[in-house]
Amino acid sequence: MKPLTLSLLQTRLLWQDPDGNRRRIAERLRGAPALGELVLLPEMFTTGFTMAAADVAEDMHGPTVGWMRGLAAELQVTLAGSLVIQDGQDYYNRLIWMPPAGEPGCYDKRHLFRMADEQAHYRAGRQRRIFRLGDWRVCPLICYDLRFPVFSRGVDAYDLLVYVANWPAARRSAWSTLLPARAVENLCYVAGVNRIGSDGNGRDYAGDSGAWDYLGRRLLDPGDADGVFNVTLDGEALLRYRRKFPAHLDADRFALLDPPGGD
């Protein structure tokens, strides 16, 4: 496996201002000295973590998906981040996986954050998705999904587990504890991208984005800085470690039921 370079955009988000956020994000990415093959944006990067789904939702032919398509092609990167999408009569916190050429993929957040009544405004996704990026298998998940190790569990299913988030500063210790735990238990790399600043509800965000290797060692630590941060992952080192310590061969097998509230 060739090395894979990630770019994590840790930044402030303008509250419920898709045009402004698209403009700011494009400027930041175009101005970065270098970008990796995969560029990670925070959860709900066009609006911040909002429950005003009906007011801000777009569809898959809307301005943000089109913007992602154009920017990915221009920069020759794969872009990934979530936004509010209306699909039929339902609203989703949907991660868009946009390669520089070809059709986008998507993942709908399964675990909806009930402490903010997210389940009252959005429909839960059903399936995890795994995308290919060269030799790498990448599994993107969203924020609250991090707290549920069964759904994150990969028995040699992926090489990189990604979480895009709006994770509040009040619970930053959980974020920094669970991300390396997911790396160790799944024998994979893990990356988490979080926002900074405050949202329209007065919640503060401390960033703490980063990347961890299969031993739980932190590879990237931007703290609460605003910027684009790059990290390169060593695929061959991951394969050597899996051969040396094949704990995945002893993993428990299980089947997932429908998400809570699913029909």
C-alpha positions as CSV (number, residue, x, y, z in Angstrom):
1,M,0.0,0.0,0.0
2,K,1.3,3.4,-1.0
3,P,1.4,6.2,1.7
4,L,-1.8,8.2,1.9
5,T,-1.8,11.9,2.8
6,L,-4.8,13.4,4.6
7,S,-5.6,17.1,4.9
8,L,-7.8,18.1,7.8
9,L,-9.6,21.4,7.7
10,Q,-10.1,22.6,11.3
11,T,-11.9,26.0,11.2
12,R,-14.7,28.1,12.4
13,L,-18.1,27.7,10.7
14,L,-20.5,30.6,10.0
15,W,-23.9,29.8,11.5
16,Q,-26.4,28.6,8.9
17,D,-24.6,30.5,6.1
18,P,-23.9,28.0,3.3
19,D,-22.6,30.6,0.8
20,G,-20.2,32.1,3.3
21,N,-18.9,28.7,4.5
22,R,-18.4,27.5,0.9
23,R,-16.5,30.6,0.1
24,R,-14.3,30.5,3.2
25,I,-13.5,26.8,2.8
26,A,-12.6,27.2,-0.9
27,E,-10.3,30.0,0.0
28,R,-8.6,28.0,2.7
29,L,-8.1,25.0,0.6
30,R,-6.9,26.9,-2.5
31,G,-4.4,28.8,-0.2
32,A,-3.0,25.7,1.4
33,P,0.7,25.1,0.5
34,A,-0.1,21.5,-0.2
35,L,-3.1,19.1,0.0
36,G,-3.3,15.4,0.5
37,E,-5.3,13.0,-1.7
38,L,-8.2,13.1,0.9
39,V,-9.4,16.4,2.3
40,L,-11.7,16.1,5.4
41,L,-14.2,18.8,6.3
42,P,-16.2,19.0,9.6
43,E,-19.7,17.8,10.2
44,M,-22.4,20.1,8.7
45,F,-19.7,22.2,7.3
46,T,-22.1,24.6,5.5
47,T,-24.2,25.5,8.5
48,G,-22.8,24.3,11.8
49,F,-24.7,21.7,13.9
50,T,-28.2,22.9,13.3
51,M,-31.7,21.4,13.9
52,A,-33.3,23.8,11.4
53,A,-33.2,21.1,8.7
54,A,-36.2,22.4,6.7
55,D,-34.6,25.8,6.5
56,V,-31.1,24.8,5.3
57,A,-31.5,21.5,3.5
58,E,-30.3,21.0,0.0
59,D,-30.8,18.0,-2.3
60,M,-28.1,15.9,-4.1
61,H,-28.4,18.3,-7.1
62,G,-28.1,21.4,-4.9
63,P,-25.3,24.1,-4.7
64,T,-23.1,22.4,-2.2
65,V,-22.8,19.0,-3.9
66,G,-22.1,20.9,-7.2
67,W,-19.5,23.0,-5.4
68,M,-17.8,19.9,-4.0
69,R,-17.7,18.4,-7.5
70,G,-16.1,21.4,-9.0
71,L,-13.6,22.0,-6.1
72,A,-12.6,18.3,-6.0
73,A,-11.9,18.4,-9.8
74,E,-10.1,21.7,-9.5
75,L,-7.8,20.6,-6.7
76,Q,-7.6,17.0,-7.8
77,V,-8.5,15.7,-4.3
78,T,-11.3,13.6,-2.8
79,L,-13.4,15.8,-0.5
80,A,-15.4,14.4,2.4
81,G,-17.7,16.2,4.9
82,S,-21.3,16.2,5.9
83,L,-24.2,18.6,5.3
84,V,-28.0,18.7,5.6
85,I,-29.6,16.8,2.7
86,Q,-33.3,16.4,1.9
87,D,-34.0,13.1,0.2
88,G,-37.7,12.6,-0.6
89,Q,-39.6,13.7,2.5
90,D,-36.8,13.0,4.9
91,Y,-33.8,15.0,6.1
92,Y,-30.3,13.4,6.6
93,N,-27.0,14.4,8.2
94,R,-25.3,13.1,5.1
95,L,-21.6,12.8,4.5
96,I,-20.7,13.3,0.8
97,W,-17.6,11.5,-0.5
98,M,-16.6,13.4,-3.6
99,P,-13.7,12.1,-5.8
100,P,-12.0,14.4,-8.3
101,A,-13.7,12.4,-11.1
102,G,-16.7,10.2,-11.2
103,E,-19.8,10.0,-9.1
104,P,-20.0,10.9,-5.4
105,G,-20.8,8.5,-2.7
106,C,-22.6,9.2,0.6
107,Y,-23.1,7.9,4.2
108,D,-26.1,8.9,6.3
109,K,-25.3,9.4,10.0
110,R,-26.7,6.4,11.9
111,H,-26.5,7.6,15.5
112,L,-28.4,10.8,16.0
113,F,-27.5,12.9,18.9
114,R,-30.6,12.8,21.1
115,M,-29.3,15.3,23.6
116,A,-29.8,17.9,20.9
117,D,-33.0,16.2,19.6
118,E,-31.3,15.3,16.3
119,Q,-33.5,12.3,16.0
120,A,-36.6,14.5,15.9
121,H,-35.3,16.4,12.9
122,Y,-33.3,13.9,10.9
123,R,-33.7,10.3,9.7
124,A,-31.1,7.8,10.8
125,G,-29.0,6.0,8.2
126,R,-28.9,2.3,8.0
127,Q,-25.7,1.2,6.4
128,R,-22.0,1.9,6.9
129,R,-20.1,2.7,3.7
130,I,-16.5,1.9,2.8
131,F,-14.9,3.8,-0.1
132,R,-11.7,3.0,-2.1
133,L,-8.9,5.5,-2.4
134,G,-6.2,3.8,-4.3
135,D,-5.2,0.8,-2.3
136,W,-6.8,2.2,0.8
137,R,-10.2,1.2,2.2
138,V,-11.8,4.2,4.0
139,C,-14.8,4.1,6.3
140,P,-16.2,7.6,7.1
141,L,-18.5,8.1,10.1
142,I,-20.1,11.2,11.7
143,C,-19.5,12.6,15.2
144,Y,-21.8,10.8,17.7
145,D,-21.1,7.5,15.8
146,L,-17.7,7.6,17.6
147,R,-19.4,6.5,20.9
148,F,-20.7,3.2,19.4
149,P,-17.8,0.8,19.0
150,V,-20.0,-2.0,17.5
151,F,-21.0,0.1,14.5
152,S,-17.4,1.2,14.1
153,R,-16.1,-2.3,14.3
154,G,-14.1,-3.4,11.3
155,V,-12.7,-7.0,11.1
156,D,-10.2,-6.2,8.4
157,A,-12.9,-4.2,6.6
158,Y,-11.0,-1.0,6.2
159,D,-7.6,0.6,6.7
160,L,-8.7,4.1,7.7
161,L,-11.6,5.1,9.9
162,V,-12.6,8.8,9.6
163,Y,-14.9,10.8,11.9
164,V,-16.2,14.3,10.9
165,A,-17.6,16.2,13.8
166,N,-19.0,19.2,15.6
167,W,-17.8,17.9,19.0
168,P,-18.3,20.4,21.8
169,A,-15.4,21.5,24.0
170,A,-17.3,20.4,27.1
171,R,-16.8,16.8,26.1
172,R,-13.4,17.0,24.5
173,S,-11.9,14.3,26.9
174,A,-14.3,11.7,25.4
175,W,-13.2,12.7,21.9
176,S,-9.5,12.4,22.6
177,T,-10.0,9.1,24.4
178,L,-12.3,7.3,22.0
179,L,-10.5,8.1,18.7
180,P,-7.3,6.2,19.7
181,A,-9.4,3.4,21.2
182,R,-11.1,2.9,17.8
183,A,-7.6,2.7,16.2
184,V,-6.3,0.1,18.6
185,E,-9.4,-2.1,18.6
186,N,-9.7,-2.1,14.8
187,L,-6.0,-2.3,13.9
188,C,-6.3,0.7,11.6
189,Y,-5.5,4.4,11.3
190,V,-8.1,6.8,12.6
191,A,-8.6,10.5,11.7
192,G,-11.0,12.9,13.4
193,V,-11.8,16.4,12.1
194,N,-13.6,18.8,14.4
195,R,-14.5,22.5,14.2
196,I,-13.4,25.4,16.4
197,G,-15.2,28.6,17.6
198,S,-18.8,28.9,18.8
199,D,-22.1,28.1,17.1
200,G,-25.4,29.9,17.0
201,N,-26.5,28.1,20.1
202,G,-23.5,29.3,22.1
203,R,-21.7,26.0,22.1
204,D,-17.9,26.2,22.1
205,Y,-15.7,23.9,20.1
206,A,-12.0,23.2,20.9
207,G,-10.9,21.5,17.7
208,D,-8.6,18.7,18.9
209,S,-8.6,17.2,15.3
210,G,-6.0,14.6,14.7
211,A,-4.8,11.3,13.4
212,W,-3.8,8.1,15.3
213,D,-2.0,5.0,14.2
214,Y,-3.0,1.3,14.9
215,L,-1.1,1.5,18.3
216,G,-3.1,4.5,19.4
217,R,-0.2,6.9,18.9
218,R,-1.2,10.4,17.9
219,L,0.3,11.5,14.6
220,L,-1.2,14.9,14.2
221,D,-2.2,17.5,16.9
222,P,-3.2,20.9,15.7
223,G,-4.8,21.8,19.1
224,D,-7.3,24.6,18.6
225,A,-5.5,26.3,15.7
226,D,-7.4,27.3,12.6
227,G,-5.9,25.8,9.4
228,V,-5.3,23.0,7.0
229,F,-3.2,20.3,8.6
230,N,-1.6,17.4,6.7
231,V,-0.5,14.0,7.9
232,T,0.8,11.0,5.9
233,L,-0.1,7.5,6.8
234,D,2.2,4.6,6.2
235,G,0.2,1.7,4.6
236,E,3.1,-0.8,4.6
237,A,3.7,-0.3,8.3
238,L,0.0,-1.0,8.9
239,L,0.2,-4.3,6.9
240,R,3.4,-5.4,8.7
241,Y,1.7,-4.8,12.1
242,R,-1.4,-6.7,11.1
243,R,0.8,-9.7,10.1
244,K,2.8,-9.5,13.3
245,F,-0.2,-9.0,15.6
246,P,-3.3,-10.4,13.8
247,A,-5.8,-9.8,16.6
248,H,-8.6,-9.3,14.0
249,L,-8.5,-13.0,13.4
250,D,-10.0,-13.6,16.9
251,A,-12.6,-10.9,16.7
252,D,-16.2,-11.7,17.6
253,R,-18.7,-12.0,14.7
254,F,-22.0,-10.3,15.0
255,A,-24.9,-8.8,12.9
256,L,-26.3,-5.3,13.2
257,L,-30.0,-4.7,13.6
258,D,-31.9,-1.7,12.3
259,P,-30.9,1.6,13.9
260,P,-33.0,2.9,16.9
261,G,-36.2,4.3,15.5
262,G,-35.8,2.6,12.2
263,D,-38.8,1.0,10.5
